[in-house]
């Protein structure tokens, strides 16, 4: 709903999407909402972005993701 900032697609078709970037001079569609990370399975017929839950103890109120990348070991 607020737009995505970045996306990283794994070789298996899973896509991780960062959303919620707040930056001076950049319009924010949800200024009071913290940032989010979504997962989308591009192998599905009708892929939908699903919000990933972030672990307790993480300062979610100040989460402001700018970019995303993955590491495959």
C-alpha positions as CSV (number, residue, x, y, z in Angstrom):
1,X,0.0,0.0,0.0
2,X,2.9,2.4,0.8
3,X,5.1,1.2,-2.1
4,X,8.3,-0.8,-2.0
5,X,11.8,0.6,-1.7
6,X,13.8,-2.4,-3.0
7,X,13.4,-6.1,-4.0
8,X,15.7,-9.1,-4.1
9,X,14.7,-12.2,-6.0
10,X,16.3,-15.5,-5.1
11,X,17.1,-18.2,-7.7
12,X,14.2,-20.3,-6.3
13,X,11.6,-17.6,-7.1
14,X,11.1,-16.1,-3.6
15,X,11.2,-12.4,-3.6
16,X,12.0,-10.2,-0.5
17,X,10.6,-6.7,-0.6
18,X,11.5,-3.8,1.7
19,X,8.9,-1.1,2.2
20,X,8.3,2.0,4.3
21,X,11.4,4.2,3.6
22,X,11.1,7.6,5.1
23,X,13.5,10.2,3.8
24,X,13.4,14.0,4.0
25,X,11.9,15.4,0.8
26,X,10.4,12.0,-0.1
27,X,6.6,11.7,0.1
28,X,5.5,9.1,2.6
29,X,2.1,7.4,2.1
30,X,2.1,6.1,5.7
31,X,4.3,8.4,7.8
32,X,3.2,6.9,11.1
33,X,3.6,3.3,10.0
34,X,7.0,1.5,10.6
35,X,8.9,-0.2,7.7
36,X,8.1,-3.7,6.7
37,X,9.6,-6.7,4.9
38,X,7.4,-8.7,2.6
39,X,7.8,-12.1,0.9
40,X,6.4,-13.1,-2.4
41,X,6.5,-16.5,-4.0
42,X,6.8,-15.8,-7.8
43,X,6.3,-19.5,-8.5
44,X,2.6,-19.3,-7.7
45,X,-0.1,-18.6,-10.3
46,X,-1.3,-15.5,-8.4
47,X,1.6,-14.3,-6.3
48,X,0.8,-12.1,-3.3
49,X,3.1,-10.2,-1.0
50,X,2.9,-11.4,2.6
51,X,4.3,-9.3,5.5
52,X,7.0,-11.1,7.4
53,X,6.8,-11.0,11.2
54,X,9.8,-9.4,12.8
55,X,11.1,-10.9,16.1
56,X,10.3,-9.5,19.5
57,X,13.0,-7.2,20.9
58,X,13.5,-5.4,17.6
59,X,12.9,-1.7,17.6
60,X,10.1,-1.8,15.0
61,X,8.9,1.7,15.6
62,X,12.1,3.1,14.1
63,X,12.5,0.5,11.3
64,X,13.2,2.4,8.1
65,X,14.5,-0.1,5.5
66,X,16.6,1.3,2.7
67,X,17.4,-1.5,0.3
68,X,17.5,-5.2,0.8
69,X,19.9,-8.0,-0.2
70,X,20.2,-11.7,0.5
71,X,23.1,-14.0,1.1
72,X,23.0,-17.6,0.0
73,X,25.5,-20.0,1.7
